[in-house]
C-alpha cells in the first residue's frame, strides 16, 4: 500500500485537489477494508498505526481578503468572510463533477489558498462494507466490530449548517460545504436501502411522485429515449437492473417485467445520460414522512432540481378532474419540519422553476392563453399529514378559506420545504384526481379512465420542465435559497 502523507499539501488547481482527495480516500478505505477482512478471518486487531490510516480526507480553503470583496451574482462558489474553511470529503471520484464546479470559479474569482490532507475524522467501518456478505457467517457481532473499528457516531452526522444552528462566529475553521463526509456517507447508504439501486445512478434532475402509474410511463419514456436520443445511454431500474440502448424492445421488456420493484420502499428509476444530466424518477409513496426521508438523503448528492409530480384533491368548484395545479405557495400542515423550519417561514416560489413548468405545460398540452388557464391553475397547495382530513372539515375550513388553497396533498409542502432548507431548487405540478369537497371522489372505473388519460401527459410536462431548466442551469441556483451564514459550496 502506498505511503500517503497526513500533511496538508497546497494544490494549485481544482483538478489537482480532486485527484489528491481521491488518492487519500482510496488509501483510507482500502486500509480499513483490508484490516476488517483480516479481522473477520484471523481476529487480528489493527494497531494504532493502522487505525490512524482509517480517516477521511479533507479540503481546506483559506481566504485572505485584500481590498474589496469581488462582486458576484452567483449564488454559490464564493466567499464573503476572510478566514479558513474546511470540509471532510467522501467518494471524491464520484463527486468529481460537483467538486470541480465549486472549486473552479472559487479559484478564478478569489485569492484563495487550497490545501488537501487527512482529517481527524475516522471512516466508520460499515461504509466500506459493500454488500454485508463478508460479515455473514463470521461469528462477529456488530458490537464487537464497533469495539475494534471506528463505528458510526450520529452525533457527528448532523444538519446544523443547513439548519442555521452552526456557531459561525466562533468556528475555526468554518464549514466549506453544507454536509461533511460522515453525513454524506450516512445518506448514501440510506439511498441504496430505500431506492433499491446504487446511489451513483441518481441523476441531478429528479422527479418525485406518489403513484406507481407514473413509473410505468417513465419506463416507457426511457425506452423511447434510449432509441431516439443519443444523449441517453442506459436506464437503471430497482435492483440495479440495467437496460441498454443495444437491447431490442423484446429483450428490454422481458427484463422490465422481471423487476421486483416492490421489495423497496421508494423504488427509483434512472434514465442516465452520457453528459451526466439524466433524469431520476422516485416513487416516494404517500405522506410527508416519506417525502422528508428521501429528500434528506437525496440532498447530499446536490441535485440541480427536484420536482413533485403527483395527484392532489382539488378544492375549488371550478376545477375539473385532470386539471393541473402549479403551486406558487404552500400551507404546511404536515408538522414534520416544524422544529427546524417553522410553518410561518415563507417558502419562495422560484421564478425559473415556475416559468419552466408553465412553459412545459403549454408545450405538451398545446394550450395557450385562456385555454391553458382553464387546465392549469396557480395557487396555494395545502399539505396535510392526515389522509382523512375531510373528517375534520368543520375545524379545517376556516384555515383553508383564509389560505385561498386550491389543492390538497400530503407531500408537496414537505418537498418544497426540504428544497428551501437544503438549498435544492424545487417546484410542484399536481394533477387533480378527485374533489373531496364536491362529492367527486375516485371510483374504480372513473379512476382508471383518468389515469390512462392524464398520467402520461403529466409526466411529459415534468420531464419537459427539467429539460428547460437544464438549458438554464447558470440561472437556476437562486440566491433566494442562501442565508447570511453560508458555506462557499452549493
Secondary structure, 3 states (H helix, E strand, C coil): CCCCCCCCEEECCHHHHHHHHHHHHHHHHHHHHHHHHHHHHHCCCCCHHHHCCCEEEEEEEEECCCCCCCCCCCCCCCCCCCEEEEEEECCCCCCHHHHHHHHHHHHHHCCEEEEEEEEEEECCHHHHCCCCCCCCCCCCCHHHHHHHCCCCCHHHCCCCCCCCCCCHHHCCCEECCCCCHHHHHHHHHHHHHHHCCCHHHCCCEEEEECCCHHHHHHHHHHHHHHHHCCCEEEEEECCCEEEECCCCHHHHHHHHHCCCHHHCCCCEEEEEECCCCCEEEEECCCCHHHHHHHHHHHHHHCCCEEEEEEEEEECCCCCCCCCEEEEEEEEEECCCCCCCCCCCCCCCCCHHHHHHHHHHHHHHHCCCHHHHHHHEEEEEEEEECCCCHHHHHHHHHHHHHHHCEEEEECCHHHHHHHHHHCCCCEEEEEEEEEEHHHCECCCHHHHHHHHHHHHHHHHHHHHHHHHHHHCCHHHHCCHHHCCCCCCCCC
